C-alpha cells in the first residue's frame, strides 16, 4: 500500500482517539466501503461549510473533517491529508498536556 491508504488509516485512528466517542463511531461507519455514497456528499458539504466559516453555525472545524472523509476516495488527497491530520493531532496532544501542567 504505497498510495497513502495506510497513512490515512493511521490518521483516522489518531483523530478518532481525540474526538468524543459518539463522533468517532460515526466516522468509523462513514469509513466503511459501502458508505461511499454518503461519505462523498458529507465530505463535500463539510468542506464547503468550512470555507464559509464566517457564518454563525459553520466553522473552520468542518474543513479538515471533510477533507479527511474525501481523502478515502480521492487518491491524491490521501497522503497530504493523512500527514496533516497526524501533525495536527500531535500538536493538539502537546497543547493539552501543556495546559494540564499549569
ROFI-141703 format. One line per 2 residues: for each residue x, y, z of N, C-alpha, C, O, CB. Coordinates in Angstrom, 1 decimal. Glycine has a CB too. Layout:
BEGIN
X:Y:Z:X:Y:Z:X:Y:Z:X:Y:Z:X:Y:Z ~ ... $
This chain:
BEGIN
0.8:-1.2:0.0:0.0:0.0:0.0:0.9:1.2:0.0:1.2:1.8:1.1:-0.9:0.0:1.2 ~ 1.3:1.7:-1.1:2.1:2.9:-1.2:1.3:4.1:-1.6:1.9:5.2:-1.8:3.3:2.6:-2.2 $
0.1:4.0:-1.8:-0.7:5.1:-2.2:-1.3:5.9:-1.1:-2.1:6.8:-1.3:-1.9:4.6:-3.1 ~ -0.8:5.7:0.1:-1.3:6.5:1.3:-2.4:6.0:2.1:-2.8:6.6:3.0:-1.6:7.8:0.8 $
-2.9:4.8:1.7:-4.0:4.2:2.5:-3.7:3.9:3.9:-4.5:4.2:4.8:-4.6:3.0:1.8 ~ -2.5:3.4:4.1:-2.0:3.0:5.5:-1.9:4.3:6.3:-2.3:4.3:7.5:-0.7:2.2:5.4 $
-1.3:5.3:5.7:-1.2:6.6:6.4:-2.5:7.2:6.8:-2.7:7.8:7.9:-0.4:7.6:5.6 ~ -3.5:7.1:5.9:-4.8:7.6:6.1:-5.5:6.8:7.2:-6.2:7.4:8.1:-5.7:7.5:4.8 $
-5.3:5.5:7.3:-5.9:4.7:8.4:-5.3:5.1:9.7:-6.1:5.3:10.7:-5.6:3.2:8.1 ~ -4.0:5.4:9.7:-3.4:5.8:11.0:-3.9:7.2:11.4:-4.2:7.5:12.6:-1.9:5.9:10.8 $
-4.1:8.1:10.4:-4.7:9.4:10.7:-6.1:9.3:11.3:-6.4:10.0:12.2:-4.7:10.3:9.4 ~ -6.9:8.4:10.7:-8.3:8.3:11.2:-8.2:7.7:12.6:-9.0:8.2:13.5:-9.1:7.3:10.3 $
-7.4:6.8:12.9:-7.3:6.2:14.2:-6.9:7.3:15.2:-7.4:7.4:16.3:-6.3:5.1:14.3 ~ -5.9:8.1:14.9:-5.4:9.2:15.8:-6.5:10.2:16.0:-6.7:10.7:17.1:-4.2:9.9:15.2 $
-7.2:10.5:14.9:-8.3:11.5:15.0:-9.5:11.0:15.9:-10.0:11.7:16.7:-8.8:11.9:13.7 ~ -9.8:9.7:15.7:-10.9:9.1:16.5:-10.6:9.1:18.0:-11.5:9.0:18.8:-11.2:7.7:16.0 $
-9.3:9.0:18.3:-8.9:9.0:19.8:-9.2:10.3:20.4:-9.4:10.4:21.6:-7.5:8.6:19.9 ~ -9.1:11.4:19.6:-9.2:12.8:20.2:-10.6:13.3:20.2:-10.9:14.4:20.8:-8.3:13.7:19.4 $
-11.6:12.7:19.5:-12.9:13.2:19.4:-13.8:12.4:20.4:-13.4:11.4:20.9:-13.5:13.1:18.0 ~ -15.0:13.0:20.7:-15.9:12.2:21.6:-16.3:10.9:21.0:-16.3:10.7:19.7:-17.2:13.1:21.8 $
-16.6:9.9:21.8:-16.8:8.5:21.3:-17.9:8.4:20.3:-17.8:7.7:19.3:-17.2:7.6:22.5 ~ -19.0:9.2:20.5:-20.1:9.1:19.5:-19.7:9.6:18.1:-20.2:9.1:17.1:-21.3:9.9:20.0 $
-18.8:10.6:18.1:-18.4:11.2:16.8:-17.4:10.2:16.2:-17.4:10.0:14.9:-17.7:12.5:17.0 ~ -16.6:9.5:17.0:-15.6:8.5:16.4:-16.4:7.3:15.8:-16.0:6.8:14.8:-14.7:8.0:17.5 $
-17.5:7.0:16.5:-18.3:5.9:16.0:-18.9:6.2:14.6:-19.0:5.4:13.7:-19.4:5.5:17.0 ~ -19.4:7.5:14.5:-20.0:7.9:13.2:-18.9:7.9:12.1:-19.2:7.6:11.0:-20.6:9.3:13.4 $
-17.7:8.4:12.5:-16.6:8.4:11.5:-16.3:6.9:11.0:-16.0:6.7:9.8:-15.4:9.0:12.0 ~ -16.3:6.0:12.0:-16.0:4.6:11.6:-17.0:4.1:10.7:-16.7:3.3:9.7:-15.9:3.7:12.9 $
-18.3:4.4:10.9:-19.3:4.0:10.0:-19.2:4.6:8.6:-19.4:3.9:7.6:-20.7:4.4:10.5 ~ -18.8:5.9:8.6:-18.6:6.5:7.3:-17.4:6.0:6.5:-17.3:6.1:5.3:-18.4:8.0:7.5 $
-16.4:5.4:7.2:-15.2:4.9:6.6:-15.5:3.5:5.9:-14.7:3.1:5.0:-14.1:4.7:7.6 ~ -16.6:2.9:6.2:-16.9:1.6:5.6:-17.0:1.8:4.1:-17.6:2.7:3.7:-18.1:1.0:6.2 $
-16.5:0.8:3.3:-16.6:0.9:1.8:-18.0:1.1:1.3:-18.2:1.8:0.3:-16.0:-0.3:1.2 ~ -19.0:0.5:1.9:-20.4:0.6:1.5:-21.0:2.0:1.7:-22.0:2.4:1.1:-21.3:-0.4:2.1 $
-20.3:2.8:2.5:-20.8:4.2:2.9:-20.3:5.2:1.9:-20.4:6.4:2.2:-20.5:4.6:4.3 ~ -19.7:4.8:0.8:-19.1:5.8:-0.1:-20.1:6.9:-0.6:-19.8:8.0:-0.7:-18.6:5.1:-1.3 $
-21.3:6.5:-0.9:-22.3:7.4:-1.4:-22.8:8.4:-0.3:-23.5:9.3:-0.7:-23.5:6.6:-2.0 ~ -22.5:8.1:0.9:-22.8:9.0:2.0:-21.6:9.8:2.3:-21.7:11.0:2.5:-23.3:8.3:3.3 $
-20.4:9.2:2.3:-19.2:9.8:2.6:-18.8:11.0:1.7:-18.4:12.0:2.1:-18.1:8.8:2.6 ~ -19.0:10.8:0.4:-18.6:11.8:-0.6:-19.4:13.1:-0.5:-18.8:14.2:-0.4:-18.7:11.2:-2.0 $
-20.8:13.0:-0.4:-21.5:14.2:-0.2:-21.3:14.9:1.1:-21.2:16.1:1.3:-23.0:14.0:-0.4 ~ -21.1:14.0:2.2:-20.9:14.6:3.5:-19.6:15.3:3.6:-19.5:16.4:4.1:-20.9:13.5:4.6 $
-18.5:14.7:3.0:-17.2:15.3:2.9:-17.2:16.6:2.1:-16.7:17.6:2.5:-16.2:14.4:2.3 ~ -17.9:16.6:1.0:-18.0:17.9:0.2:-18.8:19.0:0.9:-18.4:20.1:0.9:-18.7:17.6:-1.2 $
-19.9:18.6:1.6:-20.6:19.6:2.4:-19.8:20.2:3.5:-19.9:21.3:3.8:-21.9:19.0:2.9 ~ -19.0:19.3:4.2:-18.2:19.8:5.3:-17.1:20.7:4.8:-16.8:21.7:5.4:-17.6:18.6:6.0 $
-16.5:20.4:3.6:-15.5:21.3:3.1:-16.1:22.7:2.7:-15.6:23.7:3.0:-14.9:20.7:1.8 ~ -17.3:22.6:2.1:-18.0:23.9:1.7:-18.3:24.7:3.0:-18.2:25.9:3.1:-19.2:23.6:0.9 $
-18.8:24.0:4.0:-19.2:24.6:5.3:-17.9:25.2:5.9:-18.0:26.3:6.6:-19.8:23.6:6.2 ~ -16.8:24.5:5.8:-15.5:25.1:6.4:-15.1:26.3:5.6:-14.5:27.2:6.3:-14.5:24.0:6.3 $
-15.3:26.4:4.4:-14.9:27.6:3.6:-15.8:28.8:4.0:-15.2:29.9:4.1:-15.1:27.3:2.1 ~ -17.0:28.5:4.3:-17.9:29.6:4.8:-17.9:29.7:6.3:-19.0:29.9:6.9:-19.3:29.4:4.2 $
-16.8:29.6:6.9:-16.7:29.5:8.4:-17.1:30.9:9.1:-17.2:30.9:10.3:-15.4:29.1:8.8 ~ -17.2:31.9:8.3:-17.6:33.2:8.9:-19.0:33.3:9.3:-19.4:34.1:10.1:-17.3:34.3:8.0 $
-19.8:32.3:8.8:-21.2:32.3:9.2:-21.4:31.7:10.6:-20.5:30.9:11.0:-22.1:31.5:8.1 ~ -22.5:32.0:11.3:-22.6:31.6:12.7:-22.5:30.1:13.0:-21.8:29.6:13.9:-23.8:32.1:13.3 $
-23.2:29.2:12.2:-23.3:27.8:12.5:-22.1:27.1:12.0:-21.7:26.1:12.6:-24.6:27.2:12.0 ~ -21.6:27.5:10.9:-20.5:26.8:10.2:-19.2:27.2:10.9:-19.1:28.3:11.5:-20.5:27.1:8.7 $
-18.2:26.3:10.8:-16.9:26.6:11.4:-15.7:26.0:10.7:-15.9:25.1:9.8:-16.9:26.1:12.8 ~ -14.6:26.5:11.0:-13.4:26.0:10.3:-13.1:24.5:10.6:-12.4:23.9:9.9:-12.2:26.9:10.7 $
-13.7:24.0:11.7:-13.5:22.6:12.1:-14.1:21.7:11.0:-13.7:20.5:11.0:-14.2:22.4:13.4 ~ -15.0:22.2:10.2:-15.6:21.3:9.2:-14.7:21.0:8.1:-14.8:19.9:7.4:-16.9:22.0:8.6 $
-13.7:21.9:7.8:-12.8:21.7:6.7:-11.9:20.5:6.8:-11.9:19.7:5.9:-11.9:22.9:6.5 ~ -11.2:20.3:7.9:-10.3:19.1:8.0:-11.1:17.8:8.0:-10.7:16.8:7.5:-9.5:19.2:9.2 $
-12.3:17.8:8.7:-13.1:16.6:8.7:-13.6:16.2:7.3:-13.6:15.1:6.9:-14.3:16.8:9.7 ~ -14.0:17.2:6.6:-14.5:17.0:5.2:-13.3:16.5:4.3:-13.5:15.6:3.5:-15.0:18.3:4.6 $
-12.2:17.1:4.4:-11.0:16.6:3.7:-10.6:15.2:4.0:-10.3:14.4:3.2:-9.8:17.5:3.9 ~ -10.7:14.9:5.3:-10.4:13.5:5.8:-11.4:12.5:5.2:-10.9:11.4:4.8:-10.4:13.5:7.3 $
-12.6:12.9:5.1:-13.6:12.0:4.5:-13.4:11.8:3.0:-13.5:10.7:2.5:-15.0:12.5:4.8 ~ -13.1:12.9:2.3:-12.9:12.8:0.9:-11.6:12.1:0.5:-11.5:11.5:-0.5:-12.8:14.2:0.3 $
-10.6:12.2:1.4:-9.3:11.6:1.1:-9.4:10.0:1.0:-8.6:9.4:0.3:-8.3:11.9:2.2 ~ -10.4:9.4:1.6:-10.5:8.0:1.4:-10.9:7.6:0.0:-10.6:6.5:-0.4:-11.6:7.5:2.4 $
-11.5:8.5:-0.8:-11.9:8.1:-2.1:-11.1:8.9:-3.2:-11.2:8.5:-4.4:-13.4:8.4:-2.3 ~ -10.4:9.9:-2.8:-9.6:10.6:-3.8:-8.1:10.4:-3.5:-7.6:10.9:-2.6:-9.9:12.2:-3.7 $
-7.5:9.6:-4.4:-6.1:9.1:-4.1:-5.1:10.2:-3.8:-4.2:10.1:-3.0:-5.6:8.3:-5.2 ~ -5.1:11.3:-4.6:-4.0:12.3:-4.4:-4.2:13.1:-3.1:-3.3:13.8:-2.8:-4.1:13.2:-5.6 $
-5.3:13.0:-2.5:-5.5:13.7:-1.2:-5.0:12.8:0.0:-4.8:13.4:1.1:-6.9:14.0:-1.0 ~ -4.9:11.5:-0.2:-4.7:10.6:0.9:-3.4:11.0:1.8:-3.5:11.3:3.0:-4.5:9.2:0.4 $
-2.3:11.0:1.1:-1.1:11.2:1.9:-1.0:12.6:2.5:-0.7:12.7:3.7:0.1:11.0:0.9 ~ -1.3:13.7:1.8:-1.2:15.0:2.4:-2.2:15.2:3.6:-1.8:15.8:4.6:-1.3:16.1:1.4 $
-3.4:14.8:3.4:-4.4:14.9:4.4:-4.0:14.0:5.6:-4.2:14.5:6.8:-5.8:14.5:3.9 ~ -3.5:12.8:5.4:-3.1:12.0:6.5:-2.0:12.6:7.3:-2.0:12.6:8.5:-2.7:10.6:6.0 $
-1.0:13.2:6.6:0.1:13.8:7.3:-0.3:15.0:8.1:0.1:15.2:9.2:1.2:14.2:6.3 ~ -1.2:15.8:7.5:-1.7:17.0:8.2:-2.5:16.6:9.4:-2.4:17.2:10.5:-2.6:17.8:7.2 $
-3.3:15.5:9.3:-4.1:15.1:10.4:-3.3:14.5:11.6:-3.5:14.9:12.7:-5.1:14.0:10.0 ~ -2.2:13.8:11.3:-1.3:13.2:12.3:-0.6:14.4:12.9:-0.4:14.4:14.2:-0.3:12.2:11.7 $
-0.1:15.3:12.1:0.6:16.5:12.7:-0.3:17.3:13.6:0.1:17.7:14.7:1.1:17.4:11.5 ~ -1.5:17.6:13.2:-2.4:18.4:14.0:-2.8:17.6:15.3:-2.9:18.2:16.3:-3.7:18.7:13.2 $
-3.0:16.3:15.2:-3.3:15.5:16.4:-2.1:15.6:17.4:-2.4:15.7:18.6:-3.6:14.1:16.0 ~ -0.9:15.5:16.9:0.3:15.6:17.8:0.3:17.0:18.5:0.6:17.0:19.7:1.6:15.4:17.0 $
0.1:18.0:17.7:0.1:19.4:18.3:-1.0:19.5:19.3:-0.8:20.2:20.3:0.0:20.4:17.2 ~ -2.2:18.9:19.0:-3.3:19.0:20.0:-3.0:18.4:21.3:-3.3:18.9:22.3:-4.6:18.4:19.3 $
-2.4:17.2:21.2:-2.0:16.5:22.4:-0.9:17.3:23.2:-1.0:17.4:24.4:-1.4:15.1:22.1 ~ 0.0:17.8:22.5:1.1:18.7:23.2:0.4:19.9:23.9:0.8:20.2:25.0:2.1:19.1:22.2 $
-0.5:20.5:23.2:-1.1:21.7:23.7:-2.0:21.3:25.0:-1.9:22.0:26.0:-2.0:22.4:22.7 ~ -2.7:20.2:24.9:-3.5:19.8:26.0:-2.6:19.4:27.2:-3.0:19.8:28.4:-4.3:18.5:25.6 $
-1.5:18.8:27.0:-0.5:18.5:28.1:0.0:19.7:28.7:0.2:19.8:29.9:0.6:17.6:27.6 ~ 0.3:20.7:27.9:0.9:21.9:28.4:-0.1:22.6:29.3:0.3:23.2:30.4:1.3:22.9:27.2 $
-1.4:22.7:29.0:-2.4:23.3:29.8:-2.7:22.5:31.1:-3.1:23.1:32.1:-3.7:23.5:29.0 ~ -2.5:21.2:31.0:-2.7:20.4:32.2:-1.6:20.6:33.3:-1.9:20.5:34.5:-2.8:18.9:31.8 $
-0.4:20.9:32.8:0.7:21.2:33.7:0.5:22.5:34.5:1.0:22.6:35.6:2.0:21.2:32.9 ~ -0.3:23.4:34.0:-0.5:24.7:34.7:-1.4:24.6:35.8:-1.7:25.6:36.4:-0.9:25.7:33.7 $
